[in-house]
């Protein structure tokens, strides 16, 4: 299978070299790696150029978006800019972040998952972060969730979901739409990727309400949104986080922000989420 990787980056000079090296050192040969420089003003691009000059399957292009680092829109706009500047002769497309370190057999194992299961649409490992000199699981999402920094998609699944949405919540929307289109999802908890920078570390302060906005844009509805906000706030041990989510939801509702899924997809998402909630309650 031909594997293409697109990595958007903005001021990642501290991490991008180790990310690229981990891709170069894969046991399975990557067909193309495209690095999208999104308005960097540090040494990231000069570090990337050394690899572009050495490897003919690595390339770089530049785009300019807003400077402030907000989750969702900025990174996916850069990814889509890269996607529009690369051919579509891939079997698997990956959206990776510029601050990860892959184990040497990561791509090999991901490809093997797709080869073994023709109904598999998305696959990944899981992310660990470093805390007090120890690498531990980054506990901000279920281990069954394909996380944003390490996304991979089978080509047909990627097409069926309409690519990636330039919106907060894109990395949940893609999973839900994959399931809506009857694709299976897989995460391998033994396939550990090092996440060198904690999620949200560089987000602009204005991002604090956006997760609530994402719930509205996914048509969760108020009851599910409150339950989701409670769960996330509990995991973070933060009442303030719950308030931000709810305020974000109602701000989006008042401003009548456009949803990113249609009504039929929204109904599927609500039913799927309620099924998950009921399943967890019955286990208790």
Buried (B, 14 or more C-beta within 10 A) or exposed (E): BBBBBBBBBBBBBBBBBBBBEBBBEBEBEBBBBBBBBBBBEBBBBEBBBEBBEEBEBBBBBEBEBEEEBBBBBBBBBBBBBBBEEBEEEBBBBBBBBBBBBBBEEBBBBBBBBBEEEEEBBBBBBBBBBBEEEEEEBBEBBEEEBBBBBBBBBBBEBBEBBEBBBBBBBBBBBBBBBBBBBEBBBBBBEEBBBBBBBBBEEBBBEEBBBBBBBBBBBBBBBEEBBBBBBBEBBEEEEEEEBBBBBBBBBBBBBEEEEEBBBEEEBBEBBBEEBBEEBEEEEEEE
